[in-house]
């Protein structure tokens, strides 16, 4: 199943102790080149506002920088939070991206709003805008397809008429929105497997074929860490896990710290509990251990693609993890890029003897039948 599944990467442009926000953005662009060289299918960037530990606040701008620094990998957003923006402007932005980098741009869309009342006021949008996500999504797609009627004689140029694939990001309830719109679903994370499975079931049951997608397409997201030992892989999880535990106890999301510094800290009982629980459930370990965990996750979810979302302090270790993950897929005899032919209704994509893909590092490849 791993060999029949696409693998992609989402970078949140996390800041690190001793490194500033601009450096985090440059790190994202550098990482995109590495991810492309390893043959991954997509590289996506995220949107966060006024979060101390995250530098990525303007995903379409950052996506342009990533696309300009790469040559073949698909580039997109994971995602643009549609309630924060006017759909007309979002359509224009993606029209520019798709015009500059034809055939490579993905429009990942989410329904989150700012994390605090102050951020929401600064953005000029509130929770009510998130409730209208289906309507805003319909409007956005209408600007691109040229079918919107709310604003006669107004056109989103150069987006109108372009082929810009759209994806709906969901934690749970967004699955129904993706199904009704006939769009691919991006859902996470893999730790909450039961919740993901329920949402995927709803999505597949209610999916309505559209001009953008004839069949349900599921991309599952989550942390994947691969290293020479399980302990080394676990250390990759520590910086992000501690940042989450700290944020839940102090209300502020900090830059990522080195694993050894975190392990030496004295934590309160609440911090320790959140930290220890936060380390559980992630896909991590040696190549053999991760292979088994991925096979289980893909089998259970029926995922067409895995979107890796790993963040850690040690960027070299992160690249090595991605290199080892790429090796897991290649040992299956299949490149990472090509999705292959569509599956039969309700089924997994078949592994075909002629399935090929093009990787900037390896050229055409084949999966044995």
N, C-alpha and C positions, 0 to 999 in steps of 0.2 A: 504493500500500500504506500509506503514511503516513496518508492520509485515512481508511482503514478500520481504524486501530489506535488503541486508547486510550492516553493518556499520563498518568502519575501521578508523584508525587514522594515520595521518602523523605528525611527530614532526620535526621541523626545527632546533632543538638544539639552540634556541635563547639564547643569553647571557642576563644577567640582571644586573642592577646597583648593585654594591656590591658583585657580583658573577663573577668569572672568566670563561674563556673558558673551561678548564678542568672540572670545576664544572657543566657547561651546558651539557657536554657529559655524565657525571655521572647522571645528572637529567634525561636525555633521557632514559638511561637504567632503572632507577628506575620507570619512568613513564610507560615504556613498561610492567613491571610487573603488575602495576595497571590496565592498559588497558586489559591485558590478563585476570586478575581476574574478570573483568567486562564482559568478553565474547565477545569482539570485534573480528572481523574476521581477520584483518591484522594490523600490525604495521610497518610503513615505515619511512625511514629517507631520508634526502635530501643532495644535493651537492651544496656548495657555496664556492667560493675561494676569499680570501682577503677581506671578508666583516666583518667589525668590530663587528657587532651585531650577527653574526652567527658562531658557532663553528664547525658545521658539514661540513668538507671539504673532507672527505674520506668515502663515504657512505657504500662501501662494508666492510670496516674495522669495522665501527660502527654497521652495520647489524650483523656481526659476534658476537660482544659483546652482542647485544640485543638477538640474538638467543640463545646464551649460557646462558643468564640469565632467559630465559623463557622456556616453555616446549611444548606448543601446538599451540600457535598463529602463523599465517603465518608472516614471516618477509621479508621485501624487501626494495627496493630503490624507492624513488619518487622524482627524479630518478638519475640514473647515466647519466650524460650529455655526450652522445656518441661522439659528435664532439671534446671533450677534450681528448679523449683516443683512443688508438689503439684497434679496435674491438677484435683482437686476445687476448690481455691482459685482456679485460673485460670478454671474454669467460672463460679464465683460472680462473679469480677471482670468477665468479659465479659457475664454476665447483667445486672449493674448497668448497664454501659455501653449495652448494647442496649436496656434498658428506658428509660434516660434519653434516648437518641438513636435512636429506632426507625428501622430501615431505612437506617442510615448507618454501622454498625460492622462492620469486618473483623477477623477473628482470624488474623493471620499468625503461624505457629509455626515455630521453628527448633530445632536439636538441639545447639547449642554449649553448652559449660559455661565456667566462669571461665577466664581466660587463664593463671593461675598456680595453683600448689598452695595458696598462702595464700588466694586468693580462693575456690577451691573448698571449702576447709575452712570458711571463713566462711559460705559459702552452705549448707553441710551436704550438698553433693552432689558426686559425683566423676565420673570418665570412664565408670564403669560405668552411670551413669544415662543418658548419651548413647547407649550401646549399646542401651538399652531404649527408645529413642525410639518405635519403632512401637507398643509396648505402652502407653506413656504417652499416645500420641496416641489410641489406641483407647479408653482409659479416659476421656480428656477428652471425646471425642465422645459417649461413652455417657452421661456426666453431663448433657450438653445434650439429647441425644435421649431420655433417660429409659430407656435400655436397659441400663445397667450393672447387673451382678448381684453384684459383689464385696462391696458394702456394702448389704445389704437394709435397707429402710425409711429410708435416707439419701437426701436429694434436694438437688441443687445449685440452690437458689432464689436469685434469680428466673430462672436460666438455663434450667431444664428446660422444653422445649417451644418455646423461642424459635428464630427463624430467624437464626442467627449464621453467616455464611459463613466457612469455614475455608480457609486456604492453607498449603502446606508450602514453607518456604524451604530451598533446597538449593544446594550447590556442585557436587555430582556424585552421590554415593551416595544422597542423599535423594530423588533422582528416582524410585527404585524404591519408596520408602515412599509418596510421593504417588500413584504409579500404583496400588499395592495398596489404598490407602485410598479411591481414587476422588475425589481432591481436586485442585484447581488447583495448578500448580507455579510457584513463583517462583525463578528461577535466574539467577546471574550469576557473573563479570561478563562484559560483552561483549568485553573484551580477550582473554580466553581462549576464543576462538570455537570452536576444535576441541573442547575439553572440553565446552563448553556444547552443541554440536551432538550429541555422543555421548550426553550425558545426556538431552537432549530426545528423541532417537530411542528410547532405552530407555523413557522415560516414555510416549510415544505407543504403542509396541509393547505394553507391559504394562498399560496403563490398564484398570481395571475400572470400568464405569459404576456409579454409586452414587446414593443419594437426594439427595446434595449436588451431584453433577455428572454429567450424562449423557454428556459428551464430554470429551476432554482440553482443558485450557486452560493456555496457557503465557504467563507474564509474565517477560520478560527484563529484567534490571537492569544499570545501568552508568552511568558518567559521560558526560554530554552537556553541552558548553559551546559557546554560540553568541555571537559578537560581530561587530563591524563588520569586523574583520580576523582572519586566522588567528592572528597573533601575539597579539592581544588575547585571543582565546579560549584560547591556550596559557597565558597568564599566569594565567588562572583555575584551571588545573590545578596550578600550582606549589606553593601552600601545602600541599595535601593530599599531593602527591607527596613533598615534602621531609619531611613528618611521618612518612610511611611509611618513607622511607629512614633517617631518624634512629632510628625505633623498632627497625629491624632491625639497626642497628649499636650502639645504646646500651641497648636493652631498655626504653625508656620512651617512651610516645607523647606528644609535646608538643602544646601549643596551636598553632593555626594562626598563622603569621606572615605579614606582608605580602610579596607577591611580590618587590618591589624589595629588601627586606632579605635575602631568601634568595638572590637572584641575586648579591648583593655578598659573600656568605660565601665563605670559603676552606674547601673540602671536602677530606676525605681521598680517596684513590683509591677506596676501597670505597664511601664515601658518594656520590661523584660517579657511580660506575657504577650504583648502585642508583637514584639520582635520575634519571639520563638514561634508563635503561630504564623507570622508572616513568612517564615522560612519554609513552611510546610506546603506540599502540593505542587511545587514547581517541577517542570521537566528538567532534570539535571543529572549529571553523572558522567561516566565514561561513555565512549561511543557505543559499546554494547548495551549499557543500561539505558541510554537515551533512545537507542533504536527500539528497544522493547516498549518504553513509555510512549514514544511517538506512534508506534504501530497501534497501541491500545487506544490512544486519543483519536487517531484518524478513523479507526474502525468504529468507535462509538459515535463519533459525530458525523461520519460520512463526509468529512471536509474535502473540498476541492483544493484547498490551499491553506498553508500555515503561515501566519504573519508573526514573525518573531519580534518581541518587544523588549528584549533584555537591555537594561541600563546598569552600568557599573562604573566604579571609579577608574579601574585599570583598563584603558582603551586597548592596549596591546593584548591583554588577556581576552578582551571582548572579540577582537579580530581573530585571535586563535580559536576561540569557541566557534565563531562562524565558519572558520576554515574547517574545523573538525566536523561540524554539521554538514557542510557541503560534501565532505568526504563520505559521510554516511549515505547520502543520497547517491553519490556517484558509484559507490560500491554496489548499489542496486542496478548499475548498468545504464543509468538514465541521467541526462542533464537536468538542471534545475529550471530552465527557462520555459520549455514548451508545455502547454497544458494538455496537448493531445486532443483527440476527437471527443465530442460530447458523449456522455454515458447514455445508456438506455434509460428510459423513464424510471426514476426512483433508484437508479443504480450508481455505482462508482465508475469513474472514467476507466475504460479498459486500457491495459498496457498492450500496445500494439507493436509488432516487430518493426514497423516503419516510422514510429513516432520519433520525430527529430526536434531539435531545438538548437539555438545558436547562443553560445556563451562567448563573451569577449575573451575569456581565458582559454576555452577549449574548442571553439568551433563547433561544427555539427556533431551530434551524438545520437546514439540509438539505444532503445530498450529492447532486449531480447524478448521474443514472444513467449 
